[in-house]
């Protein structure tokens, strides 16, 4: 019997086998809880988080709107932080979630902010 969480974990491992981030092209990792969404740019070669953003950041939390709209703002915020670090490309890691809804909104926001993947 496979629960929803176990299924997502298996998918996550499958994705992680293929996508590896470096300092030039980090991995954009997405974690989605029921209420919030968190994204990180990760350099897997050194095991370091280069930049992070979430819907719990003060400026994003103050905004009104749906969770999808806030997710788009999170993606844009991460793209801005990446630009300041001189990062223009990354590998998208959807973390076992479907590329739909809030996960898609993060990707769209990051793309509009100037990140390429």
Long-range contacts (C-beta under 8 A, 24 or more apart in sequence): 8-95, 8-96, 8-97, 9-96, 10-96, 11-96, 12-95, 12-96, 15-93, 15-94, 15-95, 15-96, 16-93, 19-91, 19-92, 19-93, 20-44, 20-45, 20-91, 21-45, 21-90, 21-91, 21-93, 23-50, 24-87, 24-89, 25-89, 25-90, 25-91, 26-50, 26-87, 26-90, 26-91, 27-90, 27-91, 27-92, 27-93, 28-78, 28-90, 28-91, 28-92, 28-93, 28-110, 28-115, 28-117, 29-93, 29-95, 30-92, 30-93, 30-94, 30-95, 30-97, 30-103, 30-106, 31-95, 32-95, 32-97, 32-102, 32-103, 35-67, 37-67, 37-70, 37-71, 37-74, 37-102, 37-106, 38-74, 39-74, 39-75, 39-78, 39-106, 39-110, 41-78, 41-81, 41-82, 41-87, 41-90, 50-82, 50-85, 50-87, 51-78, 51-81, 51-82, 51-85, 51-87, 52-78, 52-81, 53-77, 53-78, 53-81, 67-102, 68-101, 68-102, 68-105, 69-105, 71-102, 71-103, 71-105, 71-106, 71-109, 72-105, 72-106, 72-108, 72-109, 72-112, 73-109, 74-106, 74-109, 75-105, 75-106, 75-107, 75-108, 75-109, 75-110, 75-111, 75-112, 75-113, 76-109, 76-110, 76-112, 76-113, 77-109, 77-113, 78-106, 78-109, 78-110, 78-113, 78-115, 79-109, 79-110, 79-111, 79-112, 79-113, 79-114, 79-115, 80-113, 82-113, 82-114, 82-115, 83-113, 83-114, 87-115, 88-114, 88-115, 88-116, 89-115, 89-116, 89-117, 90-115, 90-116, 90-117, 91-117, 92-117
